[in-house]
Amino acid sequence: MEIMHHIEKAKKGDQVAFTFLLDHYWNEVYGFMLKRTENETDAEDITIETFSKAFDKIATYNPEFQFNTWLIAIAKNVHIDLLRKRKSALFVEITNEEDQQAYNIADTSPTAEDELITEQNLSRLLHFIKELKPHYQEVIQLRYFQELSYQEISEHLNEPLSNVKIKLLRAKKLLAEIIRGR
């Protein structure tokens, strides 16, 4: 069972396993939320938050249930939370404790996407980056052009560290797909 193998590795903090699970389940979770919200931005934000929470809590995953069922349950809760926040229109402070609990999927060694990115001609690369959605453009720009750390990006965007990591993983994957497609 390949998926279970990746889940077990992810529980031990393996970044490659996290990336595999993100890639494998992204479209299913995103598609489910898009049907529910009928809004691409909300669906994407909820999906990012879902994977962020899932990776934070992967140690609690019960293999008696399908992994995608577990992700969808998290997504439904994230959506409910989003609706509640909108109703109350209150800003919820992110505590340092939550940031400290953020899983560490940041591996400093360059990935295939990183190498692909650095090998590309800068003007062509900027053209490809412009094809990404604005929030993906922003995290790529902050990380690779302003060379901010994950923590600095988190503070700059006022988002939890785990969300920043998921956005960067997703942005790099989408950018690599655009580059490979040329």
C-alpha positions in Angstrom: 0.0 0.0 0.0 2.0 3.0 -1.4 -0.2 5.7 0.3 0.2 4.1 3.8 4.0 4.0 3.2 3.9 7.8 2.5 1.7 8.5 5.5 4.0 6.6 7.8 7.0 8.5 6.4 5.1 11.8 6.7 4.4 11.0 10.4 8.2 10.8 10.9 8.6 14.3 9.3 9.7 13.2 5.8 9.2 16.2 3.4 9.1 14.1 0.3 6.2 12.1 1.7 4.4 15.3 2.7 4.9 16.6 -0.9 3.6 13.3 -2.4 0.5 13.4 -0.2 -0.1 17.1 -1.1 0.2 16.4 -4.8 -1.8 13.2 -4.6 -4.8 14.6 -2.7 -4.8 18.3 -3.7 -7.2 18.1 -6.6 -9.7 15.9 -4.7 -9.8 18.3 -1.7 -9.8 21.4 -3.9 -12.5 20.0 -6.2 -14.7 19.0 -3.2 -14.4 22.6 -1.7 -14.9 24.3 -5.1 -18.3 22.5 -5.4 -19.1 23.5 -1.8 -18.0 27.1 -1.9 -18.4 27.9 -5.7 -15.5 30.2 -5.2 -12.0 29.4 -6.5 -10.2 31.6 -3.9 -12.1 30.3 -1.0 -11.6 26.7 -2.2 -7.9 27.2 -2.6 -7.5 28.9 0.8 -9.5 26.1 2.5 -7.4 23.5 0.8 -4.2 25.2 1.9 -5.5 25.4 5.5 -6.7 21.8 5.3 -3.2 20.4 4.3 -1.7 22.7 6.9 -3.9 21.2 9.7 -3.5 17.7 8.3 0.3 17.8 8.4 0.2 19.4 11.9 -2.0 16.5 13.1 -0.8 13.7 11.0 0.3 11.7 14.0 -3.4 11.5 15.0 -4.5 10.0 11.7 -6.3 6.7 12.2 -5.5 4.2 9.4 -8.9 2.5 9.8 -10.3 5.4 7.8 -9.4 6.4 4.2 -6.8 9.2 4.2 -8.9 11.2 1.7 -12.0 10.9 4.0 -9.9 12.3 6.9 -8.8 15.2 4.7 -12.3 16.0 3.6 -13.5 16.0 7.2 -10.7 18.5 8.0 -11.7 20.6 5.0 -15.4 20.6 6.1 -14.3 21.9 9.6 -12.0 24.5 8.0 -14.9 25.7 5.9 -17.3 25.9 8.9 -14.6 27.9 10.8 -14.3 30.2 7.8 -18.0 30.8 7.7 -18.1 31.4 11.5 -15.2 33.9 11.2 -17.0 35.8 8.5 -20.2 35.9 10.5 -18.5 37.2 13.6 -16.2 39.4 11.5 -13.6 39.3 14.3 -9.9 38.9 13.8 -8.5 35.8 15.6 -5.0 36.2 16.8 -2.6 33.4 15.8 -0.8 32.4 19.0 2.9 31.8 19.1 2.1 28.3 20.4 0.4 27.4 17.1 3.4 28.7 15.1 5.7 26.6 17.3 3.6 23.6 16.6 3.8 24.2 12.9 5.2 21.1 11.3 8.6 21.5 9.8 8.4 20.4 6.2 11.0 23.0 5.2 14.0 21.3 3.9 16.9 23.7 3.1 18.4 21.5 0.4 17.4 22.5 -3.1 14.6 20.5 -4.7 14.3 19.6 -8.3 11.9 22.5 -8.7 14.4 24.9 -7.0 17.2 23.7 -9.4 14.8 24.1 -12.3 13.9 27.6 -11.1 17.5 28.7 -10.8 18.5 27.2 -14.1 15.9 29.2 -16.0 16.6 32.5 -17.7 15.4 35.2 -15.3 13.1 37.0 -17.8 11.5 33.7 -18.9 11.2 32.7 -15.3 9.4 36.0 -14.4 7.1 35.4 -17.4 6.2 32.0 -16.0 5.7 33.3 -12.5 3.2 35.8 -13.9 1.0 32.8 -15.0 0.6 31.8 -11.3 -2.3 33.2 -9.2 -1.3 36.4 -7.3 -0.9 34.8 -3.9 1.5 32.2 -5.3 3.4 34.9 -7.2 3.8 36.7 -3.9 5.2 33.8 -1.9 7.7 32.9 -4.7 8.7 36.6 -4.9 9.2 36.9 -1.1 11.1 33.6 -0.9 13.3 33.7 -4.0 13.7 37.3 -4.9 13.6 39.0 -1.5 15.1 35.9 0.1 12.9 36.0 3.2 12.9 33.0 5.6 9.6 31.1 6.0 9.2 32.8 9.4 9.7 36.3 7.8 7.2 35.5 5.1 4.7 34.3 7.7 5.1 37.6 9.6 4.9 39.6 6.3 1.7 37.9 5.2 0.3 37.6 8.7 -0.3 33.9 8.1 0.6 30.8 10.1 4.0 29.4 9.2 2.4 26.1 8.1 0.2 27.9 5.6 3.3 29.6 4.1 5.0 26.3 3.7 2.0 24.7 1.9 1.7 27.7 -0.4 5.3 27.6 -1.3 5.2 23.8 -2.0 2.1 24.3 -4.2 3.6 27.4 -5.9 6.8 25.6 -6.7 5.0 22.6 -8.1 2.7 24.7 -10.3 5.7 26.8 -11.5 7.7 23.6 -12.3 4.6 22.3 -14.3 4.5 25.6 -16.2 8.2 25.5 -17.0 8.1 21.8 -18.0 5.1 22.4 -20.2 7.3 24.8 -22.4 
